[in-house]
Every structure is written in structure tokens, then in C-alpha cells.
């Protein structure tokens, strides 16, 4: 059983428990996250129930390729989204992993630094 399956099972059980504890009077709401990925123990690349990107996002050069044992994926870009718009400082990396640029965003627009 994968870690994701265990997490979904625990989350489902918790929702069921809350519905029973509240008397089942309220209709269950949509799940908070439509999709997400795990990076170590952190939840990243989240899409909410409205289909909007939220929180920290990481973009890798070798997305979809199977990594060799002990090989780390090559990070190209990392930054935060709020309601599908880039927000805060975004970090850009060259293919060899060295930092190449940082850009500060507000409402998806680059800001003067």
C-alpha cells in the first residue's frame, strides 16, 4: 500500500468521523485539494477544488522520467502560487542546479527589486 493510499484512507476516515460527530446534519464539502504531489514529507504542487494552483510549486527538468537510485531530480523553478497567480520570490536554477535568477511577483506580475 503506497503512502498516498494510506494518507487518503486516513483523511477519509477523519472526514467520516467528523460527519458522525456533527450529527451528519451538514452536507460534506468538496475536498480541499483536487491534486497534489509529495516531496519528502512536504505537500507540493497543490491544485484546489476550483482547479487553482495553491502553495509551493516545484518544477523539475526530468518530470515523468524514472530517476536512477540515489539520483535527485533537477530542480528548475520553485515558488508559491495564490489562487493560480505567482506570489512572492521565485527561484530559477540552471540545468546544473546553480541558482540563475530570482524574481519577486505580486498577483502574477514581476515587481521591481
Secondary structure, DSSP 4 states (H G I P E B T S, - for coil): --HHHHHHHHHHHHHHHHHHHTTT-SPPPPPSEEEEEEETTEEEEEEETTS-EEEEEEEETTTTSPPPTTPPP-EEEEEEEETTEEEEEEEEE-TTS-EEEEEEEETTEE---
